[in-house]
């Protein structure tokens, strides 16, 4: 395994926020590398083909580099092109398809990072891994059948098929509407009493109208109990029903890799939110020299941080790392509400 010289910073995650951190590191003249287990902006690449961002293009910009979109809300393809051009034109040091297996803090306060391809040491680590890789499983019978997916890509695949979409967030609503408009027979199963309030404001009336007219069937206050090769068993307020079915798309959300955070020694809040501990002024965790950036900071509150409101993390982190003579931080507040004296 190849061993590299000690770096100032290792950035884990090659999404928009990881790229933003690299741009800031370059400004400060610090040595760095981005380690990304998949392709460039891997999570965005795996978003649905026709996805439209909630944010306008200027709110997705990094380092004041203009994001020119032909639409009021940019599409996935435009975002892929934007972040690719930033990475290549700035010649950012990024290693793609290199998964981080472990991070170990050494006695000399350096951090050893072992990947599938090499071993590194670094003075600082920035974790910007997002949350899109681990679905929230329902843990029901039949969830592992080939007809079941926790991700949605293109509606053409489901044309003419009886498809159940589980969930009422943006991803579930987009999937239901797209599949319906490609000739699919769509049924939504929604745990809540209605479509989620966080659904994009220009989309929510559309799905409500399609449900009311019967174009998209929906069972509210309901949950899937079992999936078989031919049908699905659903618990509804009126009792259990079975529906003949070809495909099930479980869009019930995703979660950060908490085990990875814990393996580094980062503490999580004891409640169901599981919010990592970090200094809200510097983004440094309870492990000195390890920082968090982006949506990973929200724990299970995956709706809290987005590209547009976490871009600032890059500057906060790099300003802190760049300080040559760090003074005692005093009474600063951590994400778990505790203070440092």
C-alpha positions, 0 to 999 in steps of 0.5 A: 500500500502506498504511503504519502507524505504528511498533509495539512488536510485530508478532506473526506468526501468529494461533494460540493462542500468538500470541493469548497473546503479544497478551494479554501485550503488552496487559498491558504497555501495548505497541502490537501487531498480530497478522498472520494469513494465514488465519482465526483459529486457522487451523491448528486450523480446518483440523484434522479435523472430529471431532478430539479434543485430546490435552490436557485443557482446562485445559492449553489455557487462556490467561492463566488464562481458564477453558476449559470443556469438556463432555468430558474432552478438548475437541473442535475446535469447543470450542477454536475457540469458546474462542479466538474468545471470548478474542480478541473479549472482549479486543478483540485487535488482529488482522488476519486473511487478511493474509499476511506476505510479508517481514521486513527488519531496518533499519539503525536496528534496526527491522523492516519487515514487508510483507504482502499488504495493508500495510507496517509497522515494528516494534521487535520481531517475534514469530514464532508461525507453527506448522508445519501449512501445509507437508506432508512430501511423499513425492516419488513418482510420482502424489503430485499426482493429484486423488485424493491429499490431505495433509490429512484432514477428514471421514470421510463423504467416503470412505464406501464407497471404497477408501482408503489412509492413509499414516502411523502418528501420531495423525492417521493413526490417527484418519483410518483409524478414522473412515473405517472406521466410516463404511463405508470400505475402509481400508488403512494403509501404515506405515513403522515396524514397528508403530503409533507409541508417541505415538498417544493412549493411548485410541486406540492399542489400538483401531487395533491391535485393528482391524488384528488382526481385519482390519477395517483392513488394514495393511502395516508396514515398507512404503512407497508407491512410486507412485500411479496413477489406479486403484491404488497400488504398495507396497514391502513386506517381501514384495516389491512389490504393487499395490492397487486404490484410490480415494483416498490420504490422506498423513498423513506430518507437516508442517514449519515454513516454514524458508525464511521463517525463513532470509529473516529471517536466523534460523540453523538447526541444520545437522543434520536437526532444523533447530532455529532458534537462540534464547535459551532464557531469552528466546526471542530469536533470533540476530537482535536483536528477533526472537523465536520462540514455540510449536511453531516452536521445535522445527524438524523435532521437531514433537512437542516443543512443544504449546500446553500447554508453549509457552504460557509463551513469551508471558510470557518474550518480553514480560517481555524486551521490556518491560525498559526498561534491558536489562543484558548477558545474560551466559552464557545458553544458546541452543537450539543449545548455544552461549552468549553472553559 
